[in-house]
Amino acid sequence: MRVWDVPPKDLCRAHLLGEHRELHGLWNILTHNKAGYSKHPETLRWVGKEQALYNRHEQLVSEMKQRGYNHATPLDKQLATGQSVQDVFVNTLEEQREILRQKPCGCYLTAPV
């Protein structure tokens, strides 16, 4: 499970769409008290930050639409409570960029490390 913190434009197709799918799973854990992965570090960093997670979803959707992908799974904005900014990271932004650079996926990160 991973929700990246790098700009969505820096993600390849697989990571963009994969993060969107993972984010929906995370959203359901947080907003509907689902048990799956509720103790995962990625889940724990979003507890109390549903507004920030909602904002990330909207960023992903915007990038998906710019690339011509359809989107039909909106989140319920009424459930977007808590902090609006994510300030806890499993990996720093620099580490996330390096992780993506090392993958043979086509993520086109051009920002210097």
Rosetta blueprint (number, residue, H / E / L):
1 M L
2 R L
3 V L
4 W L
5 D L
6 V L
7 P L
8 P H
9 K H
10 D H
11 L L
12 C L
13 R H
14 A H
15 H H
16 L H
17 L H
18 G H
19 E H
20 H H
21 R H
22 E H
23 L H
24 H H
25 G H
26 L H
27 W H
28 N H
29 I H
30 L H
31 T H
32 H L
33 N L
34 K L
35 A L
36 G L
37 Y L
38 S L
39 K L
40 H L
41 P H
42 E H
43 T H
44 L H
45 R L
46 W L
47 V L
48 G L
49 K L
50 E H
51 Q H
52 A H
53 L H
54 Y H
55 N H
56 R H
57 H H
58 E H
59 Q H
60 L H
61 V H
62 S H
63 E H
64 M H
65 K H
66 Q H
67 R L
68 G L
69 Y L
70 N L
71 H L
72 A L
73 T L
74 P L
75 L L
76 D L
77 K H
78 Q H
79 L H
80 A L
81 T L
82 G L
83 Q L
84 S L
85 V L
86 Q L
87 D L
88 V L
89 F L
90 V L
91 N L
92 T L
93 L H
94 E H
95 E H
96 Q H
97 R H
98 E H
99 I H
100 L H
101 R H
102 Q H
103 K L
104 P L
105 C L
106 G L
107 C L
108 Y L
109 L L
110 T L
111 A L
112 P L
113 V L
